[in-house]
Amino acid sequence: MLIALDYDKTYTVDPVLWDDFVQIAQNRGHVVKIVTMRRPDEAIIDAPVEVVYTSRKAKAAVVNADIWIDDSPHWVYQDSL
């Protein structure tokens, strides 16, 4: 299963929790990716997994995740300006 985890205001609120979650999910055979609307020039340097930058595009247009974990779920299907 592919789990998409938002970074800003999701991962950043409690990185220790999400690091534990990522480790457990990976140990069970799942793939976790950070999916952010940031552009690549707004790099995330402390992520525990691969980061996918959507460059303000709707996240689901870039990643086909099974589960989305996001504090602002409307960005999964909506582009930002």
Helices and strands as residue ranges (DSSP letters): E 2-5, G 11-13, H 15-27, E 31-36, E 51-53, G 59-61, E 67-69, H 74-77
